[in-house]
Amino acid sequence: MSQTLIPFETLREKGVTLCKVQIWRLEKAGKFPRRVKVSAARVAWVESEIDAYVERRIAEREPAPKPALVGVAA
């Protein structure tokens, strides 16, 4: 499990395209991993927690509709 800290700028590479305000709102609601204060002016997130968040979002999506079979009598 990675304990690497990643900055806001790296979240996009992980598939998180939310703005800073939306991330803050989701954090406050307990729906996004909490940030880690790195310094007075910088925050980051634990990489493994972001990866798990993205995996959960993928798992929560609705399944794709099954394609219709063409030419098959029901």
FENRA-V953969 format. One record per helix or strand of 3 or more residues. SS is the DSSP state (h for helix, s for strand). FROM is the first residue (numbers start at 1). LEN is the number of residues. If there is no record, write none. Layout:
# FENRA-V953969
SS | FROM | LEN
SS | FROM | LEN
This chain:
# FENRA-V953969
s | 5 | 3
h | 8 | 7
h | 20 | 9
s | 43 | 4
h | 47 | 14
